[in-house]
């Protein structure tokens, strides 16, 4: 019985890794025309295919989180082709309301470490490819970036 449970877990974990086989990370953020109540930015993404078969996506859904709260979200119906064991770039415009942005700015004042998350999915003809990337960055690590931008 114990061997059966182990085999089931191995099959489940193996299925998860082969069906998802995609890694997506942020390479750039570009401000877009915005209004008083809505901020928009373009996220440039690098999409890596960790599978033996090419990925042909018909769209993307992206959510950007900061300190556990959604900061912005966007979708795009672009075609994204990623060769087997290869990579490509894609862009998606995401939006955030003024209320979400103000809440985030106010919560950042007293923090020395910030958590971030980028999650979403690539829409395919078969099983959609979900992705999730998260981490943390300290105020000290951000300081040189802010100084070079000024």
FIVEX-405929 format. One record per atom (N, C-alpha, C, CB): residue in one letter; atom name; x negated, y, z negated. Coordinates in steps of 0.1 Angstrom, whole numbers, plus 5000, padded with zeros to 4 digits. Glycine has a CB too. Layout:
// FIVEX-405929
ATOM   tilum   guba      X      Y      Z
ATOM       a     CA      X      Y      Z
...
// end
This chain:
// FIVEX-405929
ATOM   tilum   guba      X      Y      Z
ATOM       x      N   4992   4988   5000
ATOM       x     CA   5000   5000   5000
ATOM       x      C   4991   5013   5000
ATOM       x     CB   5009   5000   4988
ATOM       x      N   4981   5012   4992
ATOM       x     CA   4972   5024   4991
ATOM       x      C   4965   5026   5005
ATOM       x     CB   4961   5021   4981
ATOM       x      N   4961   5016   5012
ATOM       x     CA   4955   5018   5025
ATOM       x      C   4965   5024   5035
ATOM       x     CB   4951   5004   5031
ATOM       x      N   4978   5020   5034
ATOM       x     CA   4988   5026   5043
ATOM       x      C   4989   5041   5040
ATOM       x     CB   5002   5020   5040
ATOM       x      N   4989   5046   5028
ATOM       x     CA   4990   5060   5025
ATOM       x      C   4978   5067   5030
ATOM       x     CB   4991   5062   5010
ATOM       x      N   4966   5061   5029
ATOM       x     CA   4954   5067   5034
ATOM       x      C   4955   5069   5050
ATOM       x     CB   4941   5059   5030
ATOM       x      N   4959   5058   5056
ATOM       x     CA   4961   5059   5071
ATOM       x      C   4971   5069   5075
ATOM       x     CB   4965   5045   5076
ATOM       x      N   4982   5071   5068
ATOM       x     CA   4992   5081   5071
ATOM       x      C   4986   5095   5069
ATOM       x     CB   5004   5079   5062
ATOM       x      N   4979   5097   5059
ATOM       x     CA   4972   5110   5056
ATOM       x      C   4962   5113   5067
ATOM       x     CB   4966   5111   5043
ATOM       x      N   4954   5103   5071
ATOM       x     CA   4944   5105   5082
ATOM       x      C   4951   5109   5095
ATOM       x     CB   4935   5093   5083
ATOM       x      N   4962   5102   5098
ATOM       x     CA   4970   5105   5110
ATOM       x      C   4975   5119   5110
ATOM       x     CB   4981   5094   5112
ATOM       x      N   4981   5123   5099
ATOM       x     CA   4987   5136   5097
ATOM       x      C   4976   5147   5099
ATOM       x     CB   4994   5137   5084
ATOM       x      N   4965   5145   5092
ATOM       x     CA   4954   5155   5093
ATOM       x      C   4948   5155   5107
ATOM       x     CB   4944   5152   5083
ATOM       x      N   4947   5144   5113
ATOM       x     CA   4941   5143   5126
ATOM       x      C   4951   5150   5136
ATOM       x     CB   4939   5129   5131
ATOM       x      N   4964   5148   5134
ATOM       x     CA   4973   5154   5143
ATOM       x      C   4973   5169   5142
ATOM       x     CB   4987   5149   5140
ATOM       x      N   4971   5174   5130
ATOM       x     CA   4971   5189   5127
ATOM       x      C   4959   5195   5135
ATOM       x     CB   4970   5192   5113
ATOM       x      N   4947   5188   5134
ATOM       x     CA   4935   5194   5139
ATOM       x      C   4936   5194   5155
ATOM       x     CB   4923   5187   5134
ATOM       x      N   4941   5184   5161
ATOM       x     CA   4941   5183   5175
ATOM       x      C   4952   5191   5182
ATOM       x     CB   4943   5168   5180
ATOM       x      N   4963   5193   5175
ATOM       x     CA   4974   5201   5181
ATOM       x      C   4971   5216   5179
ATOM       x     CB   4987   5197   5175
ATOM       x      N   4964   5220   5169
ATOM       x     CA   4962   5234   5167
ATOM       x      C   4949   5239   5174
ATOM       x     CB   4961   5237   5152
ATOM       x      N   4938   5232   5173
ATOM       x     CA   4926   5235   5180
ATOM       x      C   4923   5248   5186
ATOM       x     CB   4925   5225   5191
ATOM       x      N   4927   5259   5180
ATOM       x     CA   4925   5272   5185
ATOM       x      C   4920   5281   5173
ATOM       x     CB   4937   5279   5191
ATOM       x      N   4910   5290   5177
ATOM       x     CA   4905   5299   5167
ATOM       x      C   4906   5313   5173
ATOM       x     CB   4890   5296   5163
ATOM       x      N   4912   5322   5165
ATOM       x     CA   4914   5336   5170
ATOM       x      C   4909   5346   5160
ATOM       x     CB   4929   5339   5173
ATOM       x      N   4901   5355   5164
ATOM       x     CA   4896   5365   5155
ATOM       x      C   4896   5379   5162
ATOM       x     CB   4882   5362   5150
ATOM       x      N   4896   5389   5153
ATOM       x     CA   4897   5403   5157
ATOM       x      C   4883   5408   5162
ATOM       x     CB   4903   5412   5146
ATOM       x      N   4883   5415   5173
ATOM       x     CA   4870   5421   5178
ATOM       x      C   4870   5436   5178
ATOM       x     CB   4867   5415   5192
ATOM       x      N   4882   5442   5179
ATOM       x     CA   4883   5457   5180
ATOM       x      C   4897   5461   5176
ATOM       x     CB   4878   5462   5193
ATOM       x      N   4898   5474   5171
ATOM       x     CA   4911   5480   5169
ATOM       x      C   4910   5494   5176
ATOM       x     CB   4914   5482   5154
ATOM       x      N   4920   5497   5184
ATOM       x     CA   4920   5510   5192
ATOM       x      C   4934   5517   5189
ATOM       x     CB   4919   5508   5207
ATOM       x      N   4933   5529   5184
ATOM       x     CA   4946   5536   5181
ATOM       x      C   4953   5539   5194
ATOM       x     CB   4943   5550   5174
ATOM       x      N   4967   5538   5193
ATOM       x     CA   4975   5540   5205
ATOM       x      C   4985   5552   5201
ATOM       x     CB   4984   5527   5208
ATOM       x      N   4991   5557   5211
ATOM       x     CA   5001   5568   5208
ATOM       x      C   5011   5563   5198
ATOM       x     CB   5008   5573   5221
ATOM       x      N   5013   5572   5188
ATOM       x     CA   5022   5568   5176
ATOM       x      C   5031   5580   5173
ATOM       x     CB   5013   5565   5164
ATOM       x      N   5040   5577   5165
ATOM       x     CA   5050   5588   5160
ATOM       x      C   5048   5589   5145
ATOM       x     CB   5064   5585   5164
ATOM       x      N   5055   5599   5140
ATOM       x     CA   5055   5601   5125
ATOM       x      C   5059   5589   5118
ATOM       x     CB   5064   5613   5122
ATOM       x      N   5069   5581   5123
ATOM       x     CA   5074   5570   5115
ATOM       x      C   5069   5556   5120
ATOM       x     CB   5089   5570   5117
ATOM       x      N   5061   5556   5130
ATOM       x     CA   5055   5543   5135
ATOM       x      C   5041   5545   5140
ATOM       x     CB   5064   5538   5147
ATOM       x      N   5032   5537   5135
ATOM       x     CA   5018   5537   5139
ATOM       x      C   5016   5525   5148
ATOM       x     CB   5008   5537   5127
ATOM       x      N   5009   5527   5159
ATOM       x     CA   5006   5516   5168
ATOM       x      C   4991   5515   5171
ATOM       x     CB   5014   5518   5181
ATOM       x      N   4986   5503   5171
ATOM       x     CA   4972   5501   5175
ATOM       x      C   4971   5489   5184
ATOM       x     CB   4963   5499   5162
ATOM       x      N   4960   5489   5192
ATOM       x     CA   4958   5477   5201
ATOM       x      C   4947   5469   5194
ATOM       x     CB   4954   5481   5215
ATOM       x      N   4951   5456   5192
ATOM       x     CA   4941   5446   5186
ATOM       x      C   4935   5439   5198
ATOM       x     CB   4948   5436   5176
ATOM       x      N   4922   5439   5199
ATOM       x     CA   4915   5431   5208
ATOM       x      C   4910   5418   5201
ATOM       x     CB   4902   5438   5214
ATOM       x      N   4914   5407   5207
ATOM       x     CA   4912   5394   5201
ATOM       x      C   4903   5385   5209
ATOM       x     CB   4925   5387   5198
ATOM       x      N   4895   5377   5203
ATOM       x     CA   4887   5366   5210
ATOM       x      C   4895   5353   5206
ATOM       x     CB   4872   5366   5205
ATOM       x      N   4898   5346   5217
ATOM       x     CA   4905   5333   5215
ATOM       x      C   4896   5322   5219
ATOM       x     CB   4919   5333   5224
ATOM       x      N   4893   5313   5210
ATOM       x     CA   4885   5301   5213
ATOM       x      C   4893   5288   5213
ATOM       x     CB   4873   5300   5202
ATOM       x      N   4891   5280   5224
ATOM       x     CA   4898   5268   5225
ATOM       x      C   4888   5257   5220
ATOM       x     CB   4902   5265   5240
ATOM       x      N   4892   5250   5210
ATOM       x     CA   4883   5240   5204
ATOM       x      C   4887   5226   5209
ATOM       x     CB   4884   5240   5189
ATOM       x      N   4895   5225   5219
ATOM       x     CA   4900   5212   5224
ATOM       x      C   4894   5208   5237
ATOM       x     CB   4916   5213   5226
ATOM       x      N   4896   5196   5241
ATOM       x     CA   4891   5191   5254
ATOM       x      C   4899   5195   5266
ATOM       x     CB   4890   5176   5253
ATOM       x      N   4912   5199   5263
ATOM       x     CA   4921   5203   5274
ATOM       x      C   4922   5219   5274
ATOM       x     CB   4934   5197   5273
ATOM       x      N   4924   5225   5286
ATOM       x     CA   4926   5239   5287
ATOM       x      C   4939   5243   5281
ATOM       x     CB   4925   5244   5302
ATOM       x      N   4940   5256   5276
ATOM       x     CA   4952   5261   5270
ATOM       x      C   4958   5271   5280
ATOM       x     CB   4950   5268   5256
ATOM       x      N   4970   5270   5283
ATOM       x     CA   4977   5279   5292
ATOM       x      C   4989   5285   5283
ATOM       x     CB   4983   5272   5305
ATOM       x      N   4987   5297   5278
ATOM       x     CA   4997   5303   5269
ATOM       x      C   5005   5313   5277
ATOM       x     CB   4990   5310   5257
ATOM       x      N   5018   5314   5273
ATOM       x     CA   5027   5324   5280
ATOM       x      C   5030   5336   5271
ATOM       x     CB   5040   5317   5284
ATOM       x      N   5023   5337   5260
ATOM       x     CA   5025   5348   5251
ATOM       x      C   5018   5346   5238
ATOM       x     CB   5040   5351   5249
ATOM       x      N   5019   5357   5230
ATOM       x     CA   5012   5357   5217
ATOM       x      C   5020   5365   5207
ATOM       x     CB   4998   5362   5218
ATOM       x      N   5020   5360   5194
ATOM       x     CA   5026   5367   5183
ATOM       x      C   5016   5369   5173
ATOM       x     CB   5039   5359   5178
ATOM       x      N   5013   5381   5168
ATOM       x     CA   5002   5384   5159
ATOM       x      C   5008   5392   5147
ATOM       x     CB   4991   5391   5166
ATOM       x      N   5003   5388   5135
ATOM       x     CA   5006   5396   5123
ATOM       x      C   4993   5399   5116
ATOM       x     CB   5015   5387   5113
ATOM       x      N   4991   5411   5112
ATOM       x     CA   4979   5416   5104
ATOM       x      C   4983   5419   5090
ATOM       x     CB   4973   5428   5111
ATOM       x      N   4976   5413   5081
ATOM       x     CA   4980   5415   5066
ATOM       x      C   4968   5421   5059
ATOM       x     CB   4983   5401   5060
ATOM       x      N   4971   5429   5049
ATOM       x     CA   4961   5435   5041
ATOM       x      C   4965   5434   5026
ATOM       x     CB   4959   5450   5044
ATOM       x      N   4957   5428   5018
ATOM       x     CA   4959   5425   5004
ATOM       x      C   4973   5417   5002
ATOM       x     CB   4960   5438   4996
ATOM       x      N   4975   5408   5011
ATOM       x     CA   4987   5399   5010
ATOM       x      C   5000   5405   5015
ATOM       x     CB   4989   5396   4995
ATOM       x      N   4999   5417   5020
ATOM       x     CA   5012   5423   5026
ATOM       x      C   5010   5426   5040
ATOM       x     CB   5015   5436   5018
ATOM       x      N   5021   5424   5048
ATOM       x     CA   5020   5426   5062
ATOM       x      C   5018   5441   5065
ATOM       x     CB   5033   5421   5069
ATOM       x      N   5008   5444   5073
ATOM       x     CA   5005   5458   5077
ATOM       x      C   5011   5461   5091
ATOM       x     CB   4990   5460   5077
ATOM       x      N   5010   5451   5100
ATOM       x     CA   5014   5454   5114
ATOM       x      C   5017   5440   5120
ATOM       x     CB   5004   5462   5122
ATOM       x      N   5026   5441   5130
ATOM       x     CA   5030   5429   5138
ATOM       x      C   5033   5433   5152
ATOM       x     CB   5042   5422   5132
ATOM       x      N   5029   5424   5161
ATOM       x     CA   5032   5426   5176
ATOM       x      C   5033   5413   5183
ATOM       x     CB   5021   5435   5181
ATOM       x      N   5040   5414   5195
ATOM       x     CA   5041   5403   5204
ATOM       x      C   5038   5408   5218
ATOM       x     CB   5055   5397   5204
ATOM       x      N   5033   5399   5227
ATOM       x     CA   5030   5402   5241
ATOM       x      C   5033   5390   5249
ATOM       x     CB   5016   5407   5242
ATOM       x      N   5039   5392   5261
ATOM       x     CA   5042   5381   5270
ATOM       x      C   5032   5378   5280
ATOM       x     CB   5055   5384   5276
ATOM       x      N   5020   5383   5278
ATOM       x     CA   5009   5381   5288
ATOM       x      C   5005   5366   5289
ATOM       x     CB   4997   5389   5284
ATOM       x      N   5000   5362   5301
ATOM       x     CA   4995   5349   5303
ATOM       x      C   4981   5348   5298
ATOM       x     CB   4996   5344   5318
ATOM       x      N   4978   5339   5289
ATOM       x     CA   4964   5337   5284
ATOM       x      C   4959   5323   5288
ATOM       x     CB   4964   5340   5268
ATOM       x      N   4948   5323   5295
ATOM       x     CA   4942   5310   5300
ATOM       x      C   4929   5309   5293
ATOM       x     CB   4940   5310   5315
ATOM       x      N   4927   5298   5285
ATOM       x     CA   4915   5295   5278
ATOM       x      C   4910   5281   5283
ATOM       x     CB   4917   5295   5263
ATOM       x      N   4898   5281   5289
ATOM       x     CA   4892   5269   5294
ATOM       x      C   4889   5259   5283
ATOM       x     CB   4880   5271   5303
ATOM       x      N   4888   5246   5286
ATOM       x     CA   4885   5236   5276
ATOM       x      C   4872   5240   5270
ATOM       x     CB   4884   5222   5282
ATOM       x      N   4871   5239   5256
ATOM       x     CA   4859   5242   5249
ATOM       x      C   4853   5255   5253
ATOM       x     CB   4849   5231   5251
ATOM       x      N   4862   5265   5256
ATOM       x     CA   4858   5278   5260
ATOM       x      C   4865   5289   5252
ATOM       x     CB   4860   5280   5275
ATOM       x      N   4863   5301   5257
ATOM       x     CA   4869   5313   5251
ATOM       x      C   4874   5323   5261
ATOM       x     CB   4860   5319   5240
ATOM       x      N   4882   5333   5256
ATOM       x     CA   4886   5344   5264
ATOM       x      C   4890   5355   5255
ATOM       x     CB   4898   5340   5274
ATOM       x      N   4893   5367   5260
ATOM       x     CA   4898   5378   5252
ATOM       x      C   4912   5381   5256
ATOM       x     CB   4889   5390   5254
ATOM       x      N   4920   5387   5246
ATOM       x     CA   4933   5391   5248
ATOM       x      C   4936   5403   5240
ATOM       x     CB   4944   5379   5245
ATOM       x      N   4945   5411   5244
ATOM       x     CA   4949   5423   5236
ATOM       x      C   4964   5423   5233
ATOM       x     CB   4945   5436   5243
ATOM       x      N   4968   5428   5221
ATOM       x     CA   4982   5429   5218
ATOM       x      C   4984   5442   5210
ATOM       x     CB   4987   5417   5210
ATOM       x      N   4994   5449   5213
ATOM       x     CA   4997   5462   5205
ATOM       x      C   5006   5458   5194
ATOM       x     CB   5004   5472   5215
ATOM       x      N   5002   5462   5182
ATOM       x     CA   5010   5459   5170
ATOM       x      C   5015   5473   5164
ATOM       x     CB   5001   5452   5159
ATOM       x      N   5026   5472   5156
ATOM       x     CA   5032   5484   5151
ATOM       x      C   5033   5482   5136
ATOM       x     CB   5046   5486   5157
ATOM       x      N   5033   5494   5129
ATOM       x     CA   5036   5494   5115
ATOM       x      C   5044   5507   5112
ATOM       x     CB   5022   5495   5107
ATOM       x      N   5053   5505   5102
ATOM       x     CA   5061   5517   5098
ATOM       x      C   5053   5526   5089
ATOM       x     CB   5074   5513   5092
ATOM       x      N   5057   5539   5088
ATOM       x     CA   5050   5548   5079
ATOM       x      C   5051   5543   5065
ATOM       x     CB   5057   5562   5081
ATOM       x      N   5062   5537   5061
ATOM       x     CA   5064   5532   5048
ATOM       x      C   5054   5521   5044
ATOM       x     CB   5078   5527   5046
ATOM       x      N   5052   5512   5053
ATOM       x     CA   5043   5501   5051
ATOM       x      C   5029   5507   5050
ATOM       x     CB   5043   5490   5062
ATOM       x      N   5025   5516   5059
ATOM       x     CA   5012   5522   5059
ATOM       x      C   5009   5530   5046
ATOM       x     CB   5011   5531   5071
ATOM       x      N   5019   5538   5042
ATOM       x     CA   5017   5546   5029
ATOM       x      C   5015   5537   5017
ATOM       x     CB   5029   5555   5027
ATOM       x      N   5023   5526   5017
ATOM       x     CA   5022   5517   5005
ATOM       x      C   5008   5510   5005
ATOM       x     CB   5032   5505   5006
ATOM       x      N   5003   5507   5017
ATOM       x     CA   4989   5501   5018
ATOM       x      C   4979   5511   5014
ATOM       x     CB   4987   5496   5032
ATOM       x      N   4980   5523   5019
ATOM       x     CA   4970   5533   5015
ATOM       x      C   4969   5536   5000
ATOM       x     CB   4972   5547   5023
ATOM       x      N   4981   5537   4994
ATOM       x     CA   4982   5539   4980
ATOM       x      C   4976   5528   4972
ATOM       x     CB   4996   5542   4975
ATOM       x      N   4978   5515   4977
ATOM       x     CA   4973   5504   4969
ATOM       x      C   4958   5502   4971
ATOM       x     CB   4980   5491   4974
ATOM       x      N   4952   5509   4981
ATOM       x     CA   4937   5507   4983
ATOM       x      C   4929   5516   4974
ATOM       x     CB   4934   5510   4998
ATOM       x      N   4934   5526   4969
ATOM       x     CA   4926   5536   4961
ATOM       x      C   4919   5529   4949
ATOM       x     CB   4935   5546   4955
ATOM       x      N   4925   5520   4942
ATOM       x     CA   4919   5514   4930
ATOM       x      C   4912   5500   4933
ATOM       x     CB   4929   5512   4920
ATOM       x      N   4910   5497   4945
ATOM       x     CA   4905   5484   4948
ATOM       x      C   4890   5485   4953
ATOM       x     CB   4913   5476   4959
ATOM       x      N   4882   5475   4948
ATOM       x     CA   4868   5474   4953
ATOM       x      C   4867   5463   4964
ATOM       x     CB   4859   5472   4941
ATOM       x      N   4876   5454   4964
ATOM       x     CA   4876   5443   4973
ATOM       x      C   4890   5442   4980
ATOM       x     CB   4872   5429   4966
ATOM       x      N   4890   5440   4993
ATOM       x     CA   4902   5440   5001
ATOM       x      C   4903   5426   5007
ATOM       x     CB   4903   5451   5011
ATOM       x      N   4915   5420   5007
ATOM       x     CA   4917   5408   5015
ATOM       x      C   4924   5411   5028
ATOM       x     CB   4925   5397   5006
ATOM       x      N   4921   5403   5038
ATOM       x     CA   4928   5406   5051
ATOM       x      C   4932   5392   5056
ATOM       x     CB   4918   5413   5061
ATOM       x      N   4941   5393   5065
ATOM       x     CA   4946   5381   5072
ATOM       x      C   4951   5384   5086
ATOM       x     CB   4957   5374   5064
ATOM       x      N   4948   5375   5095
ATOM       x     CA   4953   5376   5109
ATOM       x      C   4959   5363   5112
ATOM       x     CB   4941   5379   5119
ATOM       x      N   4972   5363   5115
ATOM       x     CA   4979   5350   5118
ATOM       x      C   4988   5352   5129
ATOM       x     CB   4986   5345   5105
ATOM       x      N   4993   5340   5135
ATOM       x     CA   5002   5341   5146
ATOM       x      C   5002   5328   5154
ATOM       x     CB   4999   5353   5155
ATOM       x      N   5007   5329   5166
ATOM       x     CA   5007   5317   5175
ATOM       x      C   5006   5321   5189
ATOM       x     CB   5019   5309   5172
ATOM       x      N   5000   5312   5197
ATOM       x     CA   5000   5313   5211
ATOM       x      C   5012   5304   5216
ATOM       x     CB   4987   5308   5217
ATOM       x      N   5021   5310   5224
ATOM       x     CA   5032   5302   5230
ATOM       x      C   5027   5294   5242
ATOM       x     CB   5044   5312   5234
ATOM       x      N   5029   5281   5242
ATOM       x     CA   5026   5272   5253
ATOM       x      C   5038   5265   5257
ATOM       x     CB   5014   5263   5249
ATOM       x      N   5037   5257   5268
ATOM       x     CA   5048   5249   5273
ATOM       x      C   5050   5237   5264
ATOM       x     CB   5045   5245   5287
ATOM       x      N   5040   5233   5257
ATOM       x     CA   5041   5221   5248
ATOM       x      C   5043   5226   5234
ATOM       x     CB   5029   5212   5249
ATOM       x      N   5033   5223   5225
ATOM       x     CA   5033   5226   5211
ATOM       x      C   5026   5240   5210
ATOM       x     CB   5027   5215   5202
ATOM       x      N   5033   5250   5204
ATOM       x     CA   5027   5263   5202
ATOM       x      C   5014   5261   5193
ATOM       x     CB   5037   5272   5195
ATOM       x      N   5004   5269   5196
ATOM       x     CA   4991   5268   5189
ATOM       x      C   4991   5279   5178
ATOM       x     CB   4979   5270   5199
ATOM       x      N   4992   5275   5166
ATOM       x     CA   4992   5285   5154
ATOM       x      C   4977   5288   5150
ATOM       x     CB   5000   5280   5142
ATOM       x      N   4975   5300   5146
ATOM       x     CA   4962   5303   5141
ATOM       x      C   4963   5312   5128
ATOM       x     CB   4954   5311   5151
ATOM       x      N   4953   5311   5120
ATOM       x     CA   4953   5318   5107
ATOM       x      C   4938   5321   5103
ATOM       x     CB   4960   5311   5096
ATOM       x      N   4935   5333   5101
ATOM       x     CA   4921   5337   5097
ATOM       x      C   4922   5347   5086
ATOM       x     CB   4913   5343   5109
ATOM       x      N   4915   5345   5075
ATOM       x     CA   4916   5354   5064
ATOM       x      C   4902   5355   5057
ATOM       x     CB   4926   5349   5053
ATOM       x      N   4900   5365   5049
ATOM       x     CA   4888   5367   5042
ATOM       x      C   4889   5379   5033
ATOM       x     CB   4876   5369   5052
ATOM       x      N   4877   5384   5029
ATOM       x     CA   4877   5396   5021
ATOM       x      C   4865   5404   5024
ATOM       x     CB   4878   5392   5006
ATOM       x      N   4866   5417   5022
ATOM       x     CA   4855   5426   5024
ATOM       x      C   4855   5436   5013
ATOM       x     CB   4857   5433   5038
ATOM       x      N   4844   5440   5008
ATOM       x     CA   4843   5450   4997
ATOM       x      C   4841   5464   5002
ATOM       x     CB   4830   5446   4988
ATOM       x      N   4844   5473   4993
ATOM       x     CA   4843   5487   4997
ATOM       x      C   4829   5491   5001
ATOM       x     CB   4847   5496   4984
ATOM       x      N   4819   5484   4994
ATOM       x     CA   4805   5486   4997
ATOM       x      C   4802   5482   5011
ATOM       x     CB   4796   5479   4987
ATOM       x      N   4808   5471   5016
ATOM       x     CA   4805   5466   5029
ATOM       x      C   4812   5475   5040
ATOM       x     CB   4811   5452   5031
ATOM       x      N   4823   5482   5036
ATOM       x     CA   4830   5491   5045
ATOM       x      C   4823   5504   5046
ATOM       x     CB   4844   5493   5041
ATOM       x      N   4816   5509   5036
ATOM       x     CA   4810   5522   5036
ATOM       x      C   4801   5525   5048
ATOM       x     CB   4802   5524   5023
ATOM       x      N   4792   5516   5051
ATOM       x     CA   4783   5519   5063
ATOM       x      C   4791   5521   5076
ATOM       x     CB   4773   5508   5065
ATOM       x      N   4802   5513   5077
ATOM       x     CA   4810   5514   5089
ATOM       x      C   4817   5528   5090
ATOM       x     CB   4821   5503   5089
ATOM       x      N   4822   5532   5078
ATOM       x     CA   4829   5545   5078
ATOM       x      C   4819   5556   5081
ATOM       x     CB   4836   5547   5064
ATOM       x      N   4807   5556   5075
ATOM       x     CA   4797   5566   5077
ATOM       x      C   4793   5567   5092
ATOM       x     CB   4785   5563   5069
ATOM       x      N   4791   5556   5099
ATOM       x     CA   4787   5556   5113
ATOM       x      C   4798   5561   5122
ATOM       x     CB   4783   5542   5118
ATOM       x      N   4811   5560   5118
ATOM       x     CA   4822   5564   5125
ATOM       x      C   4824   5579   5125
ATOM       x     CB   4835   5558   5121
ATOM       x      N   4818   5586   5114
ATOM       x     CA   4820   5600   5112
ATOM       x      C   4809   5608   5120
ATOM       x     CB   4819   5604   5098
// end
